[in-house]
């Protein structure tokens, strides 16, 4: 073996990087960049009011109606007072006052269920973050329309038990809960969109 071939072969054995080393390093680098691109933008979503807040607002609004605002007795959540429920969903302030309800409905459903502040409901210069639609529906129907007041309590009129702007055409987050009104079982459906 000549000195030249010994030097050349020794130089190749002492080489610091092989093709396999380069492939592993490049793969690790690409995985790290991919992780940063995919997960860092969403790390702060729980602290912002992005699209993820809609289901929470819908659930809280429905729960507030079914377990607090319209209940006949605070000890029995989900059992609603029929007269107060009809007065609330038909926005009848006179009936709500005469039924001695917990709330007299205002002009804004979103304010009544706590989805927006009183200032946002009354001041046009404050942007309204949430639009809310709520209805009482028959339990047996899926995606049906709101029941009428007469269906819940005979003699209360033919007004549909629904409040808020129409949610059709919007990507609304929906939450529903089963309630009892005057012995009948119904579903309160709340739709929320920004």
Steps between C-alpha positions, in 0.01 A plus 500: 500500500640831409513800723256680282231230526554471877453872546190504280339204676583641845355834405172335395476304826538818708228686310256684731173459309346221300193498281301331776597770752387770260162328439429463874594862571289635214202288612521624859524860377197461270296339780585789735400760240179311427411490871555873535293579192210276607473551876640839598219706335234308696679502836335828600145418381369420851582859598329668204143530386544318173268251336541265797295724731168448314415159647581625849271803460220279363533251786510769768199679353292181481601398852420846631150476351431140605656497845462854625307764315176317419479238778187480712701411812878548534522158665377325185716602205358404162138534617382827351209724591260487204370856527847652540638290214222615268542863612878482445490341155220725374675805657178591684612734778148543640450124538846461656419764760158350580643144524764630746784362286868523585561708187300745297618450142686790344534581133818293474506124550881503494496739798233301686706180486829677578665455160559876465520780754224749567718772347537304175124441490410869538790692344526467120865609505601189700545204264274205573712190520228235511163449335271258685188311396310284751191287458288240678456192280310175531721226640402247232591729208854528370587843359134593514350840546402663825181386673213743550395642836173303480701175475661572837203654679154509335347844463829690476483577129660380182831685529805285431735462794807640330709813552793661328605555141464223244809278502451352152789579271750534785748248632338488844618296796204314651434362846178340621378380835190307603256674736160440654233768460166444675553122498594479130853432378656740251839602372649849529728563202745791500687604187792744523708664227739794477 
